[in-house]
Amino acid sequence: MRRRLKAPRFGELAKHWTPAVADGPEVETSAIGGTVASQDLAPVGVDIVPVDVGPQKQRAYLGRTASDQAHIIVAHLRDILSSAGGDLRDLTSMRIYIRPMAEPSEWGPALMVLREALGHVAYSETILFVDFIGPEQEVLQVEARGHMRHGA
């Protein structure tokens, strides 16, 4: 049975798209960026800046650096997998989208944040340099898949 998964840090922003779905034990996310709907939804220790997103120009908050964005992405993944009844250990693959104009000095540390947070997880990873929809300051987005070990 297919169902939408909760991504609470996206708040009202998620009413415009589905951040993730579960189909039985399988979970798949859309491209998730380092944006949160309000200041109080940012992970502790992450610096954020206000941005306007989407056609309606909704106010949101983006990680100030690519590393801050990566910390937010990990929090989103944790929330989504938890809403499916799992955790980060259930992650099986990730596609990491990096803006082509971003400097390695920006995205390199962000990749390290992702790898440190997921160091205990056996997953496959693909890195793609592509342009994507999102605030122009957003350096990376992640699309992920997971398999819940205990079912959904």
N, C-alpha and C positions, 0 to 999 in steps of 0.2 A: 504494500500500500504506500503510495507516494504521498509525502506531506512536506509542507514548508517548515523550515527550522527557524527558531528565534535567533536574532542577532541584536540583542538589546542595546548595544552601544551605537547602533545606527539610528535608533529611535524613530522619529517621524520620517527620516530620510528613506527608510526601508518600505514605506508605503508605495513607493514608485517602482520598486523592483523586488525580486525575491533573491536575497543574498545566498540562500542555500536550500537544498532539498534533500530529503532522505527517501530512499526507495528500498524498503526492507533494511538490511544492514549496511547498504551503500549510501554514502553521503557525498554530495558534490556542491561546491560553492561556485558562485559567480566570481568575477574578478573583484577582489576585496582590496581596498586601499587603506591608507593610514588616516582615515577621517572618522570623527565621531560627531554625533548630533549635538552634543552640548559639552560645555567645559567639564562638568562633573562626571562625564562618562569616560574621560581620558584615564588611562592607567596612571597610577602614582609614579611620579618621577619623570614623566614625559612632558616636554615643552610643546605647547600648541599655539597656533595662530588662527585667527578667524579667516574663513573663506566663504564664498558664495558658491553653491553647487547646483547643478541641474538647470533645466529650462526655467524653473520658477525662482532661481537664484535664492535658494534657501540658505540661511546662515548655518554653517557647520564649523568644525575646528579640525585642522590638519596638523599632524606632527611637524614641528618647525624644521627638523632635519630628516634626512632619509632614515637615519637610525631611529629617530622618534617614531616615524611612520612604520618602521618594521616592528617596533614594540606594540604599536596599536594593532597591526595586522595579527600578531601572535595572540593578542587579547581577543580579537574577533574570532580567530580560529578556535581558541579555547572555549569561547561562549557557544559557538555553533556546534562543535563536537559534543559539548556538555548537554546541549538541548536535544541531541540525538541519543543521549545515554552513554556517551563515551568520554574520551579525553584525547590529549595530543598524541598519545601512543597509538591511537587508531588511524592516524594519518598514513596514507599509503603513497601519495604522490603530490607534487606541487609544480605548478608552472609559475615562474616569477617573471613578470613583465617589467622591463626597465625602459624608461624614456630614452630614446636614442641620443638626445642632446645632453643627458646627464653625464657628469664627470665621474670617472672611477673613484675619485676621492669622496664622492657622495654615496654611490651605490655599493662600493666595496665594504664600508663599515656596516651598512644595512644588511648585506648578506651575512656578515659575521653575527649580527644580532639574531637573525633567523636561525642560523646554524647552531649557535649557542643554546638558544631556546629549545631547539629540536634535536640536540646532540644525542639524546637517549632514544630517539625514534629511528626505526629503519624505514626510510621512504625514498622514493626516486625523485629527482629534481631536474627540471629543465629551465634554462634561463633564455629568455627571448628579449631582444631589443626591438620594441615596437611602440608606436604611438598609441595612446589610448584615451578614452574619455575620462575626464576628471579634472580637478583644478590643475592649472599649469604648473603649480609648485609641487605637485605630487610626483615623486620620483619613481615609485614602484607600486605594483599591484600584484596580488597573488591569487591564483585559482588553485583550489585544492580538492583532493579526493580522499575519502577515508572509508574504512570498513570496520563497523562496530563488532568487536569480538563477541559481545554478549547479545547481539541482536538489537533492533531499534524499538 
